[in-house]
Amino acid sequence: MRYGIKEWVDGHVTITVRGKRFERMLNMAVRDGIRIWNIRRVGEEVTRCDILIRDYFRLRPLLKETGCRSHVEARDGLPFWLLRIRRRSGLAIGAALFFIGLYMLSSFVWSVEVSGTKMVDPRRVIQAAEQVGIKEGAWKVKLKEPLVLQKELLSLLPEASWVGIEIQGTKVMLQVVEKEAPVKPLATGPRHLVAKKRAVVHKILPEVGRSQVVSNQLVEKGQVLISGIIGNDDRQQAVSARGKVQGEVWYISNTSVPLKQALHRLTGEKLQHQYLLVGPYAVYVWPFEKQSFAQAEMAEQRFLPSYAGYTSPLGWKTVTYAQTEPVQTEMSVEEATELAKKFAREDILKKAGKDAFIQDEKVLHVTTENGKVYVSIHFSVIEDIAIEQPFVGQ
């Protein structure tokens, strides 16, 4: 079998030759430099072979001299391919424009993502990136070298110690490493730890300084808990008191909850809208008549083909709308009371601060009026009651 690039470029045909003197014709063709290959018998006095287009016309005198006849069965090669393309010029132009458009779209930045930020607002990073040219719609060819962009971003983000820039297809990834915040030095000036509110001391753990109270002692706001003066009457030293003091604090919470609650439930009806994604743009495709619900929950799914780190700018988006309807429910007094207690607990712990916990709670009274349940609750909360109070050392 002989079939290479040259034969495909020149163009060739597959012919069937009928006649008793095929071997004679073949010898004469070889003598005249006519190229024939893939010669095989397909029947009595019938032979099939491949021949170049230009040699096929030189073969006609030899066929006539040997009394053979030929029939073209297949055509292949570049000339025939170009002829078919010319007949389907619209399809060819459309395919060419599609690939040109795909190439052009992949040459732009369509999304910028920020990762690694904790204290720095990601929006500040994106705004700084826009100032150096990294933004949606930017032509990747026009972007500066990554090292140059990194240096410019660092000058605009003093809180960052390093910024990594990685281009993945049409997406630019910005990896930010923030500078470590300096450790605040411990207070060195003389100071006491005093009570910030009236409470009963639950636990006292002094680290530096001298305890002035004991567990189960009632203290008033401003009373010294851990003194910053250490030593005896003859020799004293002023220090910065440190430690932890937990106290039992009392709160009364008044909460109201309506017995009738307006909720929303799913009806089971759904609508799906299909969109073609082209870069950052979404083109509505289906259904032709855009429908919607008066009230609905929305969910979105996106599909963007990616391979080996390259993300296609073309994709598909499906938006699903699940219909909801308002529903009026009426709670019992007991249910409303439990809900009020839950709200009250959350509010009290928010006021008490970090590490606080409720030791005891007691419902003082429950009343129902004008479709609402009013609940008054007494809470006993264990929380940190110590704050610093500087003083002038002696």
C-alpha positions in Angstrom: 0.0 0.0 0.0 1.3 3.4 -1.0 -0.5 6.5 0.2 1.4 9.4 1.6 1.2 13.2 2.0 2.3 13.9 -1.6 -0.4 11.7 -3.1 -3.0 13.4 -0.9 -1.8 16.9 -1.8 -1.7 16.1 -5.6 -5.0 14.3 -5.4 -5.7 10.8 -6.6 -8.6 8.5 -7.7 -9.4 4.9 -7.2 -10.3 3.2 -10.5 -11.5 -0.2 -11.7 -9.9 -1.5 -14.9 -11.7 -4.2 -17.0 -9.9 -6.2 -19.7 -7.8 -9.2 -20.5 -4.6 -7.2 -21.2 -4.3 -5.4 -17.9 -0.7 -6.6 -17.3 0.3 -5.3 -20.8 -1.2 -1.9 -20.0 0.5 -1.9 -16.5 3.9 -2.5 -18.1 3.4 0.3 -20.6 2.3 2.6 -17.8 5.4 1.9 -15.8 7.6 2.5 -18.9 5.9 5.9 -19.4 6.5 6.9 -15.7 2.8 6.7 -14.6 2.5 6.1 -10.9 0.0 3.3 -10.0 -0.3 1.7 -6.5 -2.6 -0.4 -4.4 -3.1 -2.9 -7.3 -5.5 -5.8 -6.4 -7.7 -8.3 -8.2 -11.4 -8.0 -7.4 -12.7 -10.4 -10.0 -12.0 -12.2 -13.3 -10.5 -9.6 -15.7 -11.3 -6.9 -13.1 -8.5 -5.0 -11.3 -8.7 -2.0 -8.8 -5.9 0.4 -8.3 -5.0 4.0 -7.3 -3.6 6.6 -9.6 -2.7 10.4 -9.4 -5.2 12.8 -11.1 -2.6 14.0 -13.7 -1.5 10.4 -14.6 -5.2 9.3 -15.0 -5.5 11.4 -18.2 -2.1 10.0 -19.5 -3.5 6.5 -19.0 -6.3 6.9 -21.6 -4.2 6.2 -24.7 -2.9 3.0 -23.1 -6.4 1.8 -22.2 -7.4 2.3 -25.8 -4.4 0.5 -27.2 -4.8 -2.6 -24.8 -8.6 -2.7 -25.2 -9.3 -2.1 -21.5 -11.9 0.1 -19.9 -11.7 2.2 -16.7 -14.3 3.4 -14.2 -13.6 6.0 -11.4 -14.9 4.7 -8.0 -13.6 7.2 -5.5 -11.8 10.5 -5.4 -9.6 11.7 -2.6 -7.0 14.3 -1.8 -6.6 18.1 -1.4 -8.1 19.2 -4.7 -11.4 17.3 -4.1 -11.5 18.5 -0.5 -11.2 22.1 -1.6 -13.9 21.5 -4.1 -16.3 20.2 -1.5 -15.5 23.1 0.8 -16.3 25.6 -2.0 -19.6 23.9 -2.5 -20.3 24.3 1.3 -18.8 27.8 1.7 -21.3 28.9 4.3 -20.5 26.0 6.6 -16.7 26.5 6.1 -17.0 30.3 6.8 -19.1 29.6 9.9 -16.6 27.0 11.2 -13.7 29.4 10.6 -15.5 32.3 12.3 -16.3 30.0 15.3 -12.7 29.0 15.8 -11.5 32.6 15.3 -14.0 33.8 17.8 -13.0 31.1 20.3 -9.4 32.0 19.9 -10.2 35.7 20.4 -12.3 35.0 23.5 -9.6 32.9 25.0 -7.1 35.8 24.5 -8.9 37.9 27.1 -9.3 37.8 30.8 -12.8 37.1 31.8 -12.5 36.5 35.6 -10.2 37.5 38.4 -10.2 35.5 41.6 -8.5 36.3 44.9 -7.4 33.8 47.5 -5.4 33.8 50.7 -6.8 37.1 52.2 -7.8 37.2 55.9 -7.6 40.8 57.0 -7.4 42.5 53.6 -10.7 43.0 51.8 -10.6 41.0 48.5 -12.3 43.9 46.8 -9.3 46.0 47.6 -7.1 43.5 45.9 -9.3 43.5 42.8 -9.3 47.3 42.7 -5.5 47.3 42.9 -5.3 44.6 40.1 -7.5 46.8 37.9 -5.0 49.7 38.4 -2.2 47.6 37.0 -4.3 46.3 34.1 -5.6 43.0 35.5 -9.4 43.2 35.0 -12.3 41.5 33.1 -12.0 42.2 29.4 -8.2 42.8 29.5 -6.2 41.4 26.5 -3.7 38.9 27.9 -1.1 39.9 25.3 -1.1 43.5 26.6 -0.5 42.4 30.2 3.0 43.1 31.6 5.4 40.4 32.8 4.2 38.7 36.0 7.2 39.9 38.0 6.4 43.5 37.0 2.7 43.1 37.9 3.7 41.5 41.2 5.9 44.5 42.1 3.2 47.0 41.2 0.6 45.1 43.2 2.8 45.0 46.3 3.3 48.8 46.1 -0.5 49.2 46.1 -1.1 46.6 48.9 1.3 47.5 51.8 -0.5 44.8 53.9 0.7 42.0 51.6 4.2 40.5 51.8 3.8 38.5 48.5 1.3 38.3 45.6 1.3 35.4 43.2 -0.2 35.8 39.8 -1.2 32.8 37.8 -3.1 32.8 34.5 -5.3 29.8 33.9 -7.0 30.1 30.5 -9.3 33.1 30.8 -9.0 33.3 34.6 -6.3 35.2 36.6 -5.6 33.8 40.1 -4.2 36.2 42.6 -2.7 34.5 45.7 -2.1 36.9 48.5 0.2 36.3 51.5 -0.5 38.9 54.2 2.1 40.4 56.5 1.9 39.0 60.0 0.5 41.6 62.4 3.0 42.6 65.0 2.4 41.1 68.4 1.0 43.7 70.7 3.3 44.1 73.7 1.8 43.4 77.0 0.9 46.4 79.0 3.9 47.5 81.1 2.4 50.4 83.0 1.0 49.8 86.5 -2.6 48.8 86.4 -5.3 47.0 88.5 -7.9 44.6 87.2 -11.3 45.9 88.4 -14.9 44.6 88.1 -16.7 46.0 85.0 -20.2 45.2 86.5 -21.8 44.0 89.7 -21.4 40.3 90.1 -20.5 37.4 92.4 -17.0 36.1 91.9 -17.1 32.6 90.4 -13.4 31.9 89.8 -10.3 34.0 90.1 -6.9 33.1 88.5 -4.3 35.8 89.1 -1.1 35.6 87.0 0.6 38.9 88.0 -0.6 40.9 91.0 -2.4 40.2 94.2 -6.0 38.9 94.6 -8.3 41.3 96.5 -11.4 39.1 96.4 -12.3 35.4 96.9 -14.8 33.1 95.2 -18.5 33.7 96.0 -17.8 37.3 97.1 -20.2 40.0 95.9 -18.3 42.8 94.1 -19.5 46.1 92.8 -18.6 47.9 89.6 -15.1 49.4 89.8 -14.0 47.2 92.7 -10.3 46.0 92.5 -10.2 42.3 91.8 -6.4 41.8 91.2 -4.2 44.6 92.6 -1.2 45.9 90.6 0.6 46.6 93.9 2.7 43.8 95.3 5.1 43.4 98.2 4.6 44.3 101.9 4.2 47.5 103.8 7.9 48.2 103.8 8.7 47.4 100.2 6.0 47.7 97.5 6.2 47.5 93.7 3.7 48.6 91.1 3.1 46.1 88.2 0.6 45.5 85.4 -1.8 43.1 86.9 -2.8 40.1 84.8 -5.2 37.2 85.3 -8.7 35.9 84.7 -11.7 36.6 86.8 -15.1 35.0 86.1 -18.2 36.2 87.8 -21.9 35.4 88.0 -24.0 38.2 86.4 -27.8 38.5 86.4 -29.9 39.6 83.5 -33.6 39.9 82.9 -34.8 39.5 79.3 -38.2 40.5 78.0 -39.0 38.9 74.7 -42.2 38.8 72.5 -43.1 36.3 69.8 -46.2 36.5 67.5 -48.4 33.4 67.6 -49.0 33.6 63.9 -45.9 33.1 61.7 -45.7 33.8 58.0 -43.6 31.1 56.3 -42.9 30.0 52.7 -43.1 26.4 51.4 -42.3 24.8 48.1 -45.2 23.9 45.8 -43.2 21.4 43.7 -43.4 23.5 40.5 -40.1 24.4 38.9 -38.9 26.4 35.9 -35.5 26.2 34.2 -33.9 28.9 32.2 -30.9 28.0 29.9 -28.1 30.5 29.1 -25.1 30.4 26.8 -22.0 31.8 28.6 -19.7 33.8 26.5 -16.9 35.1 28.7 -18.6 37.2 31.4 -21.9 37.5 29.5 -24.9 35.2 29.7 -27.1 34.9 26.6 -30.7 33.7 27.2 -31.4 30.6 25.1 -34.4 28.5 26.3 -37.4 28.4 26.6 -38.4 30.9 24.0 -41.2 32.4 26.2 -39.5 33.5 29.4 -41.8 32.6 32.4 -41.4 33.3 36.1 -43.1 32.8 39.4 -44.4 35.5 41.7 -42.3 34.0 44.5 -39.5 31.4 44.1 -36.2 30.2 45.3 -33.4 30.3 42.8 -30.5 27.9 42.2 -27.8 28.3 39.6 -25.5 25.7 37.9 -22.6 26.6 35.6 -20.7 24.3 33.2 -17.4 25.6 31.8 -15.3 22.9 30.0 -11.7 22.9 31.2 -8.6 20.8 30.3 -5.1 20.9 31.6 -5.6 24.2 33.4 -7.3 25.9 30.4 -10.9 27.0 30.9 -13.0 27.6 27.9 -14.7 31.0 27.6 -17.8 29.3 26.3 -20.1 27.5 28.7 -23.6 26.8 29.8 -25.7 28.1 32.7 -28.9 26.6 34.1 -31.0 28.7 36.5 -33.7 26.7 38.3 -36.7 28.5 40.0 -38.7 26.5 42.6 -42.1 28.1 43.3 -43.0 29.0 46.8 -46.2 30.1 48.4 -46.8 31.9 51.7 -48.3 29.9 54.5 -49.7 31.1 57.8 -49.0 28.9 60.8 -50.2 29.4 64.3 -48.0 28.2 67.2 -49.2 27.2 70.6 -48.3 29.2 73.7 -45.8 26.6 74.7 -44.1 26.6 71.3 -43.9 30.4 71.3 -42.4 30.4 74.8 -39.7 28.0 73.7 -38.9 30.2 70.7 -38.8 33.3 72.9 -36.4 31.5 75.3 -34.1 30.6 72.3 -34.0 34.2 71.1 -33.4 35.5 74.6 -30.4 33.1 75.1 -28.8 34.2 71.9 -29.2 37.9 72.8 -27.8 37.4 76.4 -24.7 35.5 75.3 -24.0 38.2 72.6 -24.1 40.8 75.4 -22.1 38.7 77.8 -19.1 38.3 75.4 -16.7 35.6 74.5 -16.5 32.4 76.6 -19.6 33.3 78.5 -22.2 30.6 79.3 -25.6 30.4 81.0 -25.5 28.8 84.4 -29.2 29.1 85.2 -32.4 30.5 83.7 -35.9 31.0 85.1 -39.1 32.1 83.4 -40.6 34.8 85.6 -43.9 35.1 83.8 -45.6 34.5 80.5 -48.5 36.6 79.1 -50.6 36.5 75.9 -51.9 39.7 74.5 -52.9 40.9 71.0 -51.8 37.7 69.3 -48.3 37.7 70.9 -46.6 35.8 73.7 -44.6 38.0 76.1 -42.0 36.2 78.1 -39.8 37.5 80.9 -36.8 35.4 81.8 -34.1 35.7 84.5 -30.6 34.5 83.5 -27.6 33.7 85.6 -24.5 34.0 83.3 -20.9 33.2 84.0 -18.7 35.7 82.2 -15.4 37.6 82.3 -15.9 40.6 84.6 -12.4 42.0 84.7 -11.1 45.1 82.9 -7.8 47.0 83.3 -7.6 50.3 85.2 -4.2 52.2 85.0 -3.0 53.9 88.1 0.1 56.0 89.0 2.7 53.9 90.7 4.3 55.1 93.9 
